[in-house]
Amino acid sequence: MRLSLLGYNLPNEMLSLRALPWTEANSKTLRLDLNADQSMHDRSSFASLADVADATLSYQAYVPAKQADDDDGELLFKHTFSQKTLLAGSSKLVVHVSAETQNDLDVYVQLRKADAGGTILQHVNVPLADLGVGSAADVPAVNTLKYLGPTGQLRASMRAVAPELSARYWQTLSHDKAQVQPVQRGEVVRLEVFIWPTGIVFDAGESLVLKIAGHDMALAEFEHLKGAFPVVNEGKHLVHFGKRRENYLELFVL
């Protein structure tokens, strides 16, 4: 098989492999633990869970979503790579959250690439010459023309998994009504949010940014759909740290 990795500000890379690497038993993973200061650290350099102080971070879960890569109400975590890193495959976010004012909550996540200066990047899917424009800024911000990064989403009450349909690298949710797990206002619940596969090249000094929000963060498919996404969350969502709770992002890397 051939695996394409997007460079964004760097040249794309193409690899020839015998199989999808994240499906193999010896696949390499990177675990980044989330911190209350909005950083993410490699597990090997992270303190014991017993040493993590109680803390919460919040975001406004009901924010009108324009899906134009400029919405409010997004909580960001950042990890800067010390060496070149190839992200390839699906990812999983484990996070402990609660809803401040309503029962149940919808959580959306997105992975982004930031350059060494901290600018969060977009990847243009079509050569500029073929679009008849001179710069990426002239390309309309729609999902068909620009790729921001992989996304995932989960409704807390629908977090039950169908084991018979799942694999180590991807869990399929159950649609059995008997498996619905109600969530009460203020209840802290552990979620595992699986994120669509991707392929991204990071140079040393560049960063992976994790976004958590109450709305879809992918670009709208067409210009006229911007602002049409229906947000059903209310109030604030809180991310909880401490009390031996694990919050981490698990990635497949090459």
Buried (B, 14 or more C-beta within 10 A) or exposed (E): EEBEBBBBBBEEBEBEEEEBBBBBEEBBBBBBBBBBEBEBBEEEEBEEBEEBEEEBBBBBBBBEBBBBBEBEBBBBBBBBBEEEBBBBBBBBBBBBBBBBBBBBBBBBBBBBBBBEEEEBBBBBBEEEEEBEBEEBEEBEBBBEBBBBBBBBBBBBBBBBBEEEEBEEBBBEBBEEEEBBEEBEBEBBBBBBBBBBBBBBBBBEEBBBBBBBBBBBBBBBEEEEBBEEBEBEBBBBBBBBBBEEBBBBBBBBBB
